[in-house]
Amino acid sequence: QQGPISGVNKDIPVLQCHGDCDPLVPLMFGSLTVEKLKSMINPANVTFKTYSGMMHSSSIEEMMDVKQFIDKHLPPVD
């Protein structure tokens, strides 16, 4: 078990996505993971998104959220 992360990594932005119908990794485990993350890095930089009806897969909505996250946090590629 680790304590808070120090240095520049404590301010890293994190997007965690989870389907609320995932039969392989229950939503409760995603919720526990995001709370652990918030205890290790700046909790203001942790975003947890759930997707209604999504199983252990992805969706267009999730991929659009990932795209927005990348566009916001990474510099454009020339």
Sine and cosine of phi, psi and omega as CSV:
sin_phi,cos_phi,sin_psi,cos_psi,sin_omega,cos_omega
0.00,0.00,0.73,-0.68,-0.06,-1.00
-0.95,-0.32,0.45,-0.89,0.09,-1.00
-1.00,-0.01,-0.25,-0.97,-0.01,-1.00
-0.86,0.52,0.55,-0.83,0.03,-1.00
-1.00,0.10,0.65,-0.76,-0.02,-1.00
-0.96,-0.27,0.10,-1.00,0.06,-1.00
0.96,0.27,-0.36,-0.93,-0.10,-1.00
-0.90,0.44,-0.47,0.88,-0.06,-1.00
-0.93,0.37,-0.33,0.95,0.00,-1.00
-0.93,0.37,-0.30,0.96,-0.01,-1.00
-0.96,-0.28,0.24,0.97,-0.01,-1.00
-0.94,0.34,0.71,-0.71,0.07,-1.00
-0.97,0.22,0.65,-0.76,-0.02,-1.00
-0.76,-0.65,0.74,-0.67,0.16,-0.99
-0.91,-0.42,0.86,-0.51,0.07,-1.00
-0.90,-0.44,0.78,-0.63,-0.04,-1.00
-0.87,-0.49,0.56,-0.83,-0.03,-1.00
-0.44,-0.90,0.71,-0.71,0.11,-0.99
-0.99,0.17,0.66,-0.75,-0.06,-1.00
-0.98,0.18,-0.05,1.00,0.05,-1.00
-0.88,-0.48,0.37,0.93,-0.03,-1.00
-0.92,0.40,0.91,-0.42,-0.01,-1.00
-0.99,0.14,-0.27,0.96,-0.06,-1.00
-1.00,-0.01,-0.72,0.70,0.05,-1.00
-0.85,-0.53,0.99,-0.15,-0.06,-1.00
-0.84,0.54,0.54,-0.84,-0.01,-1.00
-0.80,0.60,-0.57,0.82,0.01,-1.00
-0.84,0.55,-0.63,0.78,0.01,-1.00
-0.92,0.38,-0.60,0.80,0.09,-1.00
-0.89,0.46,-0.66,0.75,0.02,-1.00
-0.90,0.44,-0.67,0.75,0.03,-1.00
-0.91,0.42,-0.63,0.77,0.01,-1.00
-0.90,0.44,-0.69,0.72,-0.03,-1.00
-0.92,0.39,-0.57,0.82,0.05,-1.00
-0.92,0.39,-0.62,0.79,0.07,-1.00
-0.90,0.44,-0.70,0.71,0.05,-1.00
-0.84,0.54,-0.70,0.71,-0.02,-1.00
-0.90,0.44,-0.40,0.92,0.04,-1.00
-0.99,0.12,-0.25,0.97,-0.07,-1.00
-0.98,-0.20,-0.53,0.85,0.01,-1.00
-0.79,-0.61,0.04,-1.00,0.01,-1.00
-0.86,0.51,0.92,-0.40,-0.08,-1.00
-0.89,0.47,-0.39,0.92,0.03,-1.00
-0.92,0.39,-0.32,0.95,-0.04,-1.00
-0.99,-0.11,0.07,1.00,-0.03,-1.00
-0.97,-0.24,0.84,-0.54,0.05,-1.00
-0.90,-0.43,0.79,-0.62,0.02,-1.00
-0.89,-0.46,0.88,-0.47,0.00,-1.00
-0.89,-0.46,0.70,-0.71,0.09,-1.00
-0.91,-0.41,0.44,-0.90,-0.07,-1.00
-0.81,-0.59,0.87,-0.50,-0.07,-1.00
-0.91,0.42,0.80,-0.60,0.05,-1.00
0.99,0.16,-0.10,0.99,-0.05,-1.00
-0.99,0.16,0.72,-0.70,0.03,-1.00
-1.00,-0.05,-0.51,-0.86,0.00,-1.00
-0.99,0.13,0.96,0.30,-0.10,-0.99
-0.37,-0.93,-0.36,-0.93,0.11,-0.99
-0.73,-0.69,0.11,-0.99,-0.01,-1.00
-0.60,-0.80,0.24,-0.97,0.06,-1.00
-0.85,0.52,-0.69,0.73,0.00,-1.00
-0.86,0.52,-0.71,0.70,0.01,-1.00
-0.89,0.45,-0.70,0.71,-0.02,-1.00
-0.90,0.44,-0.56,0.83,0.07,-1.00
-0.92,0.39,-0.63,0.77,0.05,-1.00
-0.91,0.42,-0.64,0.77,0.05,-1.00
-0.90,0.44,-0.69,0.73,0.03,-1.00
-0.87,0.50,-0.72,0.70,0.02,-1.00
-0.88,0.48,-0.65,0.76,0.01,-1.00
-0.89,0.46,-0.72,0.69,0.01,-1.00
-0.90,0.44,-0.72,0.69,0.00,-1.00
-0.86,0.51,-0.59,0.81,-0.04,-1.00
-0.97,0.26,-0.60,0.80,-0.20,-0.98
-0.96,-0.29,-0.27,0.96,0.00,-1.00
-0.92,-0.40,0.59,-0.81,0.03,-1.00
-0.92,0.39,0.46,-0.89,0.03,-1.00
-0.91,0.42,0.49,-0.87,0.04,-1.00
-1.00,-0.09,0.77,-0.64,0.00,-1.00
-0.99,0.12,0.00,0.00,0.00,0.00
